[in-house]
Amino acid sequence: MATRTAAQQRAQAKTEYDAFLAVCPSRKLLDRISDKWVTLILCALGNSGEPRPMRYSELSRLLAGVSQKMLTQTLRSLERDGLITRTATPTVPVTVTYELTGLGVSLHAMVRGIKDWAEGHMDDVLAHRETYDGREA
């Protein structure tokens, strides 16, 4: 059996990713990126297609209803996955900004489309819910 380099092993594993399989690591990634806070953070940092850095306090104000703990956890997970960068500037107090990486920008367009679709079709969904709930009564 031929010995493969680490790069060859990663390339082989990449071709074998299948989110329909319970053991596939892409399932955990799908779970993360389908979270509402992830979607909203990526959309906020993408700023309608023109990515810009934002401070924690800006994100907190923009994302109504997110707790400090949830925002911090979500930002850390996005940084860990390479979707955002965290930059601390040595000022008094320290200034921390978050910004999309190239990987984050590549995901931004898709999650922005989902957010836009949800906003654009909410009336239709509400009408269908009302019709469905009326049948169940």
C-alpha positions as CSV (number, residue, x, y, z in Angstrom):
1,M,0.0,0.0,0.0
2,A,1.4,3.4,-1.0
3,T,2.1,6.0,1.7
4,R,0.2,9.2,1.3
5,T,1.2,12.7,2.4
6,A,-1.0,14.6,4.9
7,A,-2.1,16.9,2.0
8,Q,-3.1,13.8,-0.1
9,Q,-5.0,12.4,2.9
10,R,-6.9,15.8,3.4
11,A,-7.7,15.9,-0.3
12,Q,-9.1,12.3,-0.2
13,A,-11.1,13.1,2.9
14,K,-12.5,16.2,1.3
15,T,-13.9,14.2,-1.6
16,E,-15.6,11.9,0.9
17,Y,-17.5,14.5,2.8
18,D,-21.2,13.6,2.8
19,A,-23.5,15.6,5.1
20,F,-26.1,12.8,4.9
21,L,-23.8,10.6,6.9
22,A,-24.1,11.0,10.7
23,V,-20.3,10.9,11.2
24,C,-19.4,13.5,8.5
25,P,-17.8,16.6,10.1
26,S,-19.7,18.8,7.6
27,R,-22.8,18.1,9.7
28,K,-21.4,20.1,12.6
29,L,-20.5,22.9,10.2
30,L,-24.0,23.0,8.8
31,D,-25.4,23.0,12.3
32,R,-23.2,26.1,13.1
33,I,-23.9,28.1,10.0
34,S,-27.7,27.4,10.1
35,D,-27.9,29.1,13.5
36,K,-29.9,32.4,13.4
37,W,-27.2,34.3,15.3
38,V,-24.5,33.2,12.8
39,T,-26.6,34.2,9.9
40,L,-27.4,37.6,11.4
41,I,-23.7,38.3,12.4
42,L,-22.5,37.3,9.0
43,C,-25.1,39.6,7.4
44,A,-24.2,42.5,9.7
45,L,-20.5,42.2,9.0
46,G,-21.2,41.8,5.3
47,N,-23.2,45.0,5.3
48,S,-25.1,44.4,2.1
49,G,-22.1,43.1,0.1
50,E,-19.6,45.7,1.4
51,P,-17.8,43.9,4.3
52,R,-16.7,46.2,7.1
53,P,-15.2,45.7,10.6
54,M,-17.6,46.2,13.5
55,R,-17.1,46.5,17.2
56,Y,-18.7,44.2,19.7
57,S,-21.0,47.0,20.9
58,E,-22.2,47.7,17.4
59,L,-23.1,44.1,16.8
60,S,-24.8,43.9,20.2
61,R,-27.0,46.9,19.4
62,L,-27.8,45.7,15.9
63,L,-28.8,42.2,16.9
64,A,-31.9,42.7,19.0
65,G,-32.4,40.0,21.5
66,V,-29.0,38.4,21.5
67,S,-27.5,37.9,25.0
68,Q,-23.9,38.9,25.8
69,K,-23.0,35.3,26.4
70,M,-24.6,34.1,23.1
71,L,-22.9,36.9,21.0
72,T,-19.5,36.1,22.6
73,Q,-19.9,32.4,22.1
74,T,-21.0,32.8,18.5
75,L,-18.2,35.2,17.6
76,R,-15.6,32.8,19.1
77,S,-17.0,29.9,17.1
78,L,-17.0,31.9,13.9
79,E,-13.4,33.0,14.6
80,R,-12.4,29.4,15.3
81,D,-13.9,28.3,12.0
82,G,-12.0,31.0,10.1
83,L,-15.1,32.9,9.1
84,I,-14.3,36.1,11.0
85,T,-11.2,37.7,12.4
86,R,-10.9,39.4,15.8
87,T,-8.6,42.4,16.0
88,A,-7.7,44.0,19.3
89,T,-6.2,47.5,19.1
90,P,-4.2,48.6,22.2
91,T,-6.1,51.7,23.2
92,V,-7.6,52.7,26.5
93,P,-9.9,50.8,26.7
94,V,-8.9,48.1,24.2
95,T,-10.8,48.4,20.9
96,V,-11.9,45.0,19.5
97,T,-13.3,44.7,16.0
98,Y,-14.6,41.8,14.0
99,E,-14.4,41.4,10.3
100,L,-15.3,38.7,7.7
101,T,-12.4,36.7,6.3
102,G,-12.3,35.6,2.7
103,L,-14.0,32.4,3.8
104,G,-16.6,34.4,5.6
105,V,-17.2,36.6,2.6
106,S,-17.8,33.5,0.5
107,L,-20.5,32.3,2.9
108,H,-22.0,35.8,3.3
109,A,-23.8,35.9,0.0
110,M,-25.6,32.6,0.7
111,V,-26.7,33.5,4.2
112,R,-27.7,37.0,3.0
113,G,-29.9,35.4,0.4
114,I,-31.6,33.2,3.0
115,K,-32.2,36.3,5.2
116,D,-33.5,38.3,2.3
117,W,-35.8,35.3,1.3
118,A,-37.2,35.1,4.8
119,E,-37.9,38.8,4.9
120,G,-39.4,38.8,1.4
121,H,-41.6,35.8,1.9
122,M,-42.8,36.2,5.5
123,D,-46.3,37.4,4.5
124,D,-46.7,34.2,2.4
125,V,-45.5,32.0,5.2
126,L,-47.8,33.7,7.7
127,A,-50.7,33.2,5.4
128,H,-50.0,29.5,5.0
129,R,-49.6,29.1,8.7
130,E,-53.0,30.7,9.3
131,T,-54.6,28.5,6.7
132,Y,-52.9,25.4,8.1
133,D,-53.8,26.2,11.7
134,G,-57.4,26.9,10.7
135,R,-57.7,23.4,9.3
136,E,-56.4,21.9,12.5
137,A,-59.0,23.6,14.7
